[in-house]
Amino acid sequence: MYEAVVIGSGPAGLNAALYLKRAGKNVIVIEKEYEGTGQIVQSICVENYLGFQPLSGEELGERFRRHVLSEYVPILEDEVTEIIHKDTWHVILLSGKTVEAETLIYAAGASPRKLGISGEETYQGKGMSYCAYCDGSLYKGKDTAVIGGGDTALDDAMYLSELCRKVYLIHRRAEFKGNEAAVEILKKKENVEFILETSVREIKGQKRLEEILLDNGKKISVTGLFVAIGSLPAADLIEKYVQRDENGYVIAGEDGLTSSSGLFVAGDVRTKKLRQVITAVSDGANAAASAIHYLKFCRKR
């Protein structure tokens, strides 16, 4: 039996495992993807991770993975099919194996909600992104578009308006769901244009994204497209052990504490404002610290 099992080998899960190992705990990481490092691999270029010169998300993720492996933390590549809590946590795997641990750190992350239109898969990482704060700096002085009507879309448009020559904010409805004050600020920006009651039908280009086709037949020339229509947290496996908000995120603070004893969450799966590599890494450290405290003071002897 392990003292801790970490589900997910993105930045949150890997850093949690590193902190646990450095504290002398017997820990294992379970990841369903081959040499997976989470959503970070989708970032074309990471320019805002402290201490690192710009590098691809894939390279940064590999550095995280190598660091953890250098500390002899086992990473088991298998898919979790069920999680059962008795006196301890039992993680049932697709292979038929069961991993048992005293604590569980759940860092399975979230995936961006897709548009489901022609060209979306082709141009992901080639002009299309799901994270303006991750990739926005690549489009300084260029024309871009944001799709969405919630707070994230408004925040993305605000951020890009300080970098880009032009920002189109495209929303399928007549009114925005997000903060009205932000909408009013964006209305006054000369380089921001609202396109309402309209959806994107197709993404086109040669080697990279060049234009988007709207459902009203119009075409817009852009080099960057940012999709901000929400994310899908991968929290179903622990649904019966936690509380979730209206969007499905696990309700937990920076300490990663959930409503179940010995269960902690870290990274994009939990409720928080900013979902970035730096906050995921921080989450992992905090969740590990909470698990270490639990193992020292709260576990059954």
C-alpha positions in Angstrom: 0.0 0.0 0.0 1.2 3.5 -0.8 1.0 6.5 1.4 -0.2 8.6 -1.6 -1.4 8.0 -5.1 -1.5 10.9 -7.6 -3.9 10.7 -10.5 -2.7 12.7 -13.5 0.8 13.6 -14.6 0.3 17.2 -15.7 2.2 20.0 -13.8 -0.1 19.7 -10.8 0.2 16.0 -10.4 3.9 15.8 -11.0 4.7 18.6 -8.6 2.5 17.0 -5.9 4.4 13.7 -6.4 7.8 15.5 -6.2 6.9 17.2 -2.9 5.6 14.0 -1.5 8.7 12.1 -2.5 11.0 14.8 -1.1 9.1 14.5 2.2 9.9 10.8 2.3 6.5 9.5 1.4 5.8 6.4 -0.7 4.0 7.8 -3.7 3.0 6.6 -7.2 1.6 8.6 -10.2 -1.0 7.1 -12.5 -1.4 8.6 -16.0 -3.6 7.2 -18.8 -1.6 8.8 -21.6 1.7 7.5 -22.9 4.4 9.7 -21.3 1.6 12.2 -20.7 2.2 15.7 -19.2 -1.3 17.2 -19.4 -2.7 20.1 -21.4 0.6 21.9 -21.4 1.6 20.1 -24.6 -1.0 22.1 -26.4 0.9 25.4 -25.8 3.0 26.4 -28.7 5.3 28.6 -26.7 5.5 29.2 -22.9 7.0 32.7 -22.3 5.8 33.5 -18.7 7.1 30.6 -16.6 9.6 32.1 -14.2 13.2 31.2 -14.6 12.8 29.7 -18.1 13.4 31.3 -21.5 10.6 30.8 -24.0 10.1 27.1 -24.8 7.3 24.9 -26.1 4.8 23.5 -23.7 5.9 20.0 -24.7 9.5 20.6 -23.8 8.5 22.2 -20.4 6.3 19.2 -19.7 9.1 16.8 -20.5 11.4 18.7 -18.1 8.8 18.3 -15.3 8.5 14.6 -16.1 12.2 14.0 -16.1 12.7 15.8 -12.8 10.1 13.6 -11.1 11.6 10.4 -12.6 15.0 11.4 -11.4 13.6 11.3 -7.9 12.6 7.7 -8.6 8.9 8.3 -8.4 7.1 5.5 -10.3 4.7 6.6 -13.0 2.2 3.9 -13.9 0.7 4.3 -17.4 -2.8 2.9 -17.0 -6.4 4.3 -17.0 -8.4 4.7 -13.9 -11.9 3.2 -14.2 -13.2 3.5 -10.7 -12.2 5.0 -7.3 -13.5 3.4 -4.1 -13.0 4.7 -0.6 -13.2 2.2 2.3 -10.7 2.8 5.1 -8.2 3.6 2.4 -8.5 4.7 -1.3 -8.7 1.9 -3.9 -7.9 2.9 -7.4 -9.2 0.4 -10.0 -7.4 0.3 -13.3 -8.3 -0.7 -16.8 -5.6 -3.4 -16.7 -7.4 -5.0 -13.8 -4.9 -3.9 -11.2 -5.9 -2.1 -8.0 -3.7 0.5 -6.3 -4.3 1.2 -2.7 -3.2 4.3 -0.8 -3.9 6.2 2.4 -4.3 9.5 0.5 -5.4 10.4 -3.0 -4.4 13.5 -4.9 -6.6 14.0 -7.9 -5.1 16.1 -10.6 -6.8 14.8 -13.7 -7.3 18.3 -15.1 -9.8 19.7 -17.5 -10.1 19.8 -21.3 -11.3 22.8 -23.3 -14.8 22.6 -24.7 -14.5 22.3 -28.5 -16.4 24.1 -31.2 -16.9 21.0 -33.3 -16.4 22.7 -36.6 -14.4 22.1 -39.7 -10.7 23.0 -39.4 -10.6 23.0 -35.6 -8.3 20.0 -35.2 -6.2 21.0 -38.2 -5.3 24.5 -36.9 -5.0 23.8 -33.2 -1.5 25.1 -32.4 -1.3 26.6 -35.8 -3.1 29.9 -35.1 -5.9 28.5 -32.9 -5.6 28.3 -29.2 -7.8 27.7 -26.1 -5.7 29.9 -23.8 -5.1 33.6 -24.6 -2.8 34.1 -21.5 -0.7 31.2 -22.7 -0.3 32.1 -26.4 -1.5 35.7 -26.8 2.0 37.2 -26.8 2.6 35.4 -30.1 0.2 37.6 -31.8 1.5 41.1 -30.9 0.4 43.6 -33.5 -1.7 41.1 -35.4 -5.4 40.6 -36.0 -7.1 38.0 -33.7 -10.6 36.8 -32.7 -12.1 35.5 -29.5 -15.1 33.2 -29.4 -17.3 33.2 -26.3 -19.6 35.3 -24.2 -18.6 34.6 -20.6 -16.1 36.1 -18.3 -13.2 34.1 -19.7 -13.9 35.4 -23.3 -14.2 39.0 -22.0 -10.9 38.6 -20.1 -9.2 37.2 -23.1 -10.5 40.0 -25.3 -9.3 42.5 -22.8 -5.9 41.0 -22.5 -5.5 40.7 -26.3 -6.6 44.2 -26.9 -3.4 45.4 -25.2 -1.3 43.3 -27.6 -3.1 43.0 -30.9 -3.9 45.4 -33.7 -7.4 44.1 -33.9 -9.6 41.9 -31.7 -13.0 40.5 -32.9 -15.2 39.2 -30.1 -17.6 36.7 -31.6 -20.6 35.6 -29.6 -23.6 33.5 -30.7 -26.1 35.5 -28.6 -27.1 39.1 -28.5 -26.1 39.6 -24.9 -23.0 38.5 -23.0 -23.1 36.3 -19.9 -20.0 37.9 -18.4 -19.3 41.0 -16.4 -21.2 44.0 -17.7 -18.4 46.4 -16.6 -16.0 44.5 -18.7 -18.4 44.6 -21.7 -18.6 48.4 -21.4 -14.8 48.8 -21.2 -14.4 46.6 -24.3 -17.0 48.7 -26.2 -14.9 51.8 -25.8 -11.7 50.2 -27.2 -11.1 51.2 -30.7 -9.4 48.0 -31.7 -12.2 45.7 -30.4 -15.1 44.8 -32.6 -18.2 42.9 -31.3 -19.8 40.4 -33.7 -23.0 39.2 -32.0 -25.7 36.6 -32.8 -23.1 34.9 -35.0 -21.2 31.6 -34.9 -18.0 30.5 -36.6 -18.7 27.8 -39.2 -15.2 27.0 -40.5 -11.5 27.7 -39.9 -9.4 28.0 -43.0 -5.8 28.6 -44.1 -2.8 27.1 -45.9 -0.1 25.9 -43.4 -1.6 28.2 -40.6 -4.9 29.8 -39.8 -5.7 32.7 -42.1 -9.4 33.3 -42.0 -12.6 32.2 -40.3 -15.9 31.8 -42.0 -19.0 32.9 -40.1 -22.5 31.4 -40.4 -23.8 34.6 -42.0 -21.4 34.0 -44.9 -18.9 36.7 -44.0 -15.1 36.0 -43.8 -12.7 37.5 -41.4 -8.9 37.5 -41.9 -7.1 36.7 -38.6 -3.9 35.0 -37.7 -5.0 34.0 -34.2 -8.3 32.5 -32.9 -8.9 32.0 -29.2 -11.8 29.7 -28.2 -13.2 30.6 -24.8 -16.5 28.6 -24.5 -15.7 26.8 -21.3 -13.9 23.7 -20.1 -14.9 20.2 -19.1 -13.3 19.2 -15.8 -12.4 15.5 -15.6 -14.0 15.0 -12.2 -16.6 12.2 -12.7 -14.5 9.6 -11.1 -14.6 11.3 -7.7 -18.1 12.8 -8.1 -19.6 10.9 -5.2 -16.8 12.0 -2.8 -16.7 15.7 -3.5 -18.8 18.8 -4.0 -18.9 20.4 -7.4 -19.9 23.8 -8.7 -22.4 24.5 -11.5 -19.7 24.0 -14.1 -18.5 20.7 -12.7 -15.3 21.8 -11.0 -14.4 20.4 -7.6 -15.0 22.9 -4.9 -11.7 23.3 -3.1 -9.4 26.1 -2.0 -5.6 26.4 -2.6 -5.0 23.8 0.1 -6.7 21.2 -2.1 -9.0 20.0 0.7 -12.2 18.4 -0.4 -15.2 17.2 1.6 -13.7 13.7 1.9 -11.0 12.9 4.4 -7.7 12.0 2.7 -8.8 13.2 -0.8 -7.2 16.3 -2.2 -7.5 18.0 -5.6 -5.0 20.0 -7.6 -4.8 21.8 -10.9 -7.5 22.7 -13.5 -10.0 20.3 -12.0 -10.7 22.5 -9.0 -12.5 25.8 -8.7 -10.2 28.8 -9.3 -9.8 31.9 -11.4 -6.6 31.4 -13.3 -5.7 28.1 -14.9 -2.1 28.3 -15.9 1.0 26.1 -15.6 2.3 28.2 -12.7 -1.0 27.9 -10.8 -1.1 24.1 -11.5 2.4 23.6 -10.1 1.4 25.7 -7.0 -1.7 23.6 -6.6 0.4 20.4 -6.6 2.7 21.8 -3.9 -0.3 22.8 -1.7 -2.2 19.6 -2.2 1.0 17.6 -1.3 1.5 19.7 1.8 -2.1 19.0 2.9 -1.6 15.3 2.3 1.6 15.3 4.3 -0.2 17.0 7.1 -3.0 14.4 6.9 -0.5 11.5 7.0 1.2 12.9 10.0 -1.8 14.0 12.2 -5.0 12.6 10.8 -4.6 9.1 9.4 -5.8 6.1 11.3 -3.0 4.2 13.2 
